[in-house]
Amino acid sequence: MHLYGNWRSAAAFRVRIALKLKAIPYEETFIDLDAGDQHKPDFRAINPQGAVPALFDGEGPPLTQSLAILDYLEETRGGPRLLPEDARARARVRSLAQLVACDTHPLYVPRVRSFLMEEYGLPKERMMGFVRHAFEGGLRTLETRLSSEDGTGRFCQGDAPTHADLCLVSLWVGTGIFGVPTDPYPTVARIAQACLALPAVAEAHPLRQPGAPQG
Amino acid sequence: MHLYGNWRSAAAFRVRIALKLKAIPYEETFIDLDAGDQHKPDFRAINPQGAVPALFDGEGPPLTQSLAILDYLEETRGGPRLLPEDARARARVRSLAQLVACDTHPLYVPRVRSFLMEEYGLPKERMMGFVRHAFEGGLRTLETRLSSEDGTGRFCQGDAPTHADLCLVSLWVGTGIFGVPTDPYPTVARIAQACLALPAVAEAHPLRQPGAPQG
């Protein structure tokens, strides 16, 4: 498989984790989002949205959208299950994953940050207020749900990682990159640490990818 | 089943369509988002995020996040299939659905519009520029993909509606509510019209629900 990603992309991080957990061999091409390479014709031909990740599996057309890719990997490949067998548990995992991947992460992607600064002339610090507000909304709901719902175990759903954990840890790593306080979210923190202790997650970590800031 | 929704909610609209296409009996309680009823303790106990839809199926805990609910209905109920059998086609449907439900719709929900006006003091018309920009990004990518990719038929994927169409028509109806120009998107328009011609979609239409503006 061939992944188009970026060191900082939370969505590409989720896909890298799944590929590594399932021991699927892949290569990754790192698109420089800061240089705008996602908008160049070569990449727009792969994903007209101009967003990573995009994944090629053999000769087929590119797969896009991180959650769609995670489901595709789950349905077509072996390795550890990343969705529970029970339909209600699966729905809970998907709901937690979408709380991050739909309702939180899209609010702080580069194209939104640029729009707020360029179109509204917001200085960087005020734009970052919007980013932090997005993080806090997602983290607060995650904390409330994970600390009160029956399904929570060592990970979001029971004691093995699922798509919900891949999303949770992708959000968690962003709190460091964007300077979001994390003290109010001890359950999220506990599960994020359990994720980060997995070799697949450690290897897929944004700061270990080419292009990431050193040190 | 018991749905908690709102006339205007694009996400609740998607779920209503699926329930009607699959002929699943349900009742709907309409939460007044303009009055802030989604933030009252009674509803926060159902969904700590303070967002619709939430769906009860029997005695189990509430199901939340529209795409997770659609997958749950697909996996647990009969009626017409709303996801294709082929894994690659299913991944394409999910990618198109998430282009709307992850990367477009969350940018213009009430909590984001309020934040821009209350926190940044943007007058309504400038806030609406952010909303229209979100719509345009989603619609442009949908148009490019649907007009060029092999899978497109009468609907987004072939000739029967899927989750992608439920998301597409939920975005399309929003263009009317938010005054977004639609001329540049003829393929999206054609598929939206095919959706709106389905009795299930017509019955589930936001403007036909209690609380919607009359006339």
Interface residues (C-beta under 8 A of the other chain):
Chain A: P48 Q49 A51 G60 P61 L63 T64 Q65 L67 A68 I69 D71 Y72 E75 T76 A87 R88 R90 A91 R92 R94 S95 A97 Q98 L99 A101 C102 D103 H105 P106 L107 V109 R111 V112 F115 E119 Y120 L122 R126 G129 F130 H133 G137 T141 T144 R145 S148 E149 D150
Chain B: P48 Q49 A51 G60 P61 L63 T64 Q65 L67 A68 I69 D71 Y72 E75 T76 A87 R88 R90 A91 R92 R94 S95 A97 Q98 L99 A101 C102 D103 H105 P106 L107 V109 R111 V112 F115 L116 E119 Y120 L122 R126 G129 F130 H133 G137 T141 T144 R145 S148 E149 D150
